[in-house]
Amino acid sequence: MATTFHLPTKIIFGAGTVSRLGSEASGLGKRALLVTGGSSARKSGLLDRATKDLQANGVEAFLLDKVTPNPRTSTVNEGAEMAREKDIDLIIALGGGSAMDAAKGVRLSVSGGRPVWDYHMLVVDAKVVKPTLGLMMVPTMAATGSEANNFAVLTDWETHEKRAIAVPAYFPDVSIVDPELTLTVPVGGTAKGGVDIFLHVAENYITAPRGRELHHRSGAGPAHRRHQGGHHEGGGERPAPGAGEAGRH
């Protein structure tokens, strides 16, 4: 049995790594469209910081700040039209899964020359579309994993349909994963993200067909490590079952 793991995305991880946004972006393009929601990136200061860093590295920045949860195809198409008008050569997502998926959709629409919903409805084959713009992700919430995969979920508001596709053009070129950017996420959002992570892992573990060893290992791994062996998370030997329970209330 053979397992193939294909991840063409360059992932830069670590506290403070958002400071590399401008230098990494300059290697992908010179005219960037920042894709984000309506307020969070601005309130946290990330939008201003990113814009200044891009300018300092010779990258002109434009803004699409209309992304909502369950990103709409109309917003993606608007972003694609803006990208064409402004001669954009790089798309940068700042935000959570919705911003990242919308940014992927903009890239696909511009590269393929058609409204993004045509690809999600399989009217045309998105897998043959060759990207003509760079794509960078700067996630501000730990949840969807969109910064490291080739999936995107978009919603058509007119037909009330929500569809996901996985295509090569949806792989980001670079993703900067800075844990410090998650510190401003409200407690409720952090909790929802944790549930989302668990469900993504559980879904792969439960639904992956036989023979998908990588799926099963990645899904079972965290729980398996937590409960196996003779050591517990606090260090030292794991207490025997029932030890110390008498005084616990």
Buried (B, 14 or more C-beta within 10 A) or exposed (E): EEEEEEEEBEBBEEEEBBEBBBEBBBBBBBBBBBBBBEEBBBEBEBBEBBBEBBEEBEBBBBBBBBBBEEBBBBBBBBBBEBBEEEEBBBBBBBBBBBBBBBBBBBBBBBBBEBBBBBBBBEEEEBEEBEBEBBBBBBBBBBBBBBBBBBBBBBBBEEEEEEBEBEBBBBBBBBBBBBEEBBEBBEEEBBEBBEEBBEEBBEEBBEEBEEEBEEBBEBBEEEEEEEEEEEEEEEEEEBEEEEEEEEEEE
